[in-house]
Amino acid sequence: MSSSTKEQLGAALKHLLEIKPIEKISVKDIAETCGVNRHTFYYHFDDVYDLLEWSFEEDANRVLPKEIVYSNWRNDVLAFFQYLSDNKKFTLNIFNSPRRSYMLRFFRAHLEKCIRGFAVIVSQNMNIDRADFEFVISFYANGIVGLISQWMDAGMVFPADFTQERLMAILESSVENLLTRFDRT
């Protein structure tokens, strides 16, 4: 029952985010939309932002790839952008809220995990110092988060000169190429 209640509260929040920004949504609004009392809300969450973070993490963990598979990396990267596009109002509300840094840290951590899994595979026969290896992962995670931030700042509309094809061209073999520059064999 607890998980179901949390999901109902999350659905109510998402519904309200279609109508108004997060700063204008109260616990009372969510409870009324969900058909529960405020005590039920506070049993599960500290405040609206706590629910927002939980909802975002639940969605992201359910939809986004857990790791980037070497043979399927293109689809995994595109799934990340597709999730954000499909949930545009929700993600833009988070991005434009005081929790922006939370969302960007979450993206960075998620991307680092995905890139690390990919980098481990492509660097198997390389002798790379651990600090250099982590630098490459951080470089790519921060770069992608930067692109996501720029995209969200523009209302999630890609500029004409920024296309999925260009993003894929940049990423194609680039992790492997950068790792080889740190190979000491």
ZIGI-V397471 format. One record per helix or strand. SS is the DSSP state (H for helix, E for strand). FROM is the first residue (numbers start at 1). TO is the last residue. If there is no record, write none. Layout:
BEGIN
SS|FROM|TO ; SS|FROM|TO
END
This chain:
BEGIN
H|2|17 ; H|22|24 ; H|27|34 ; H|38|44 ; H|48|63 ; H|70|86 ; H|88|95 ; H|100|122 ; E|128|128 ; H|130|153 ; H|164|171 ; H|174|181 ; E|183|183
END
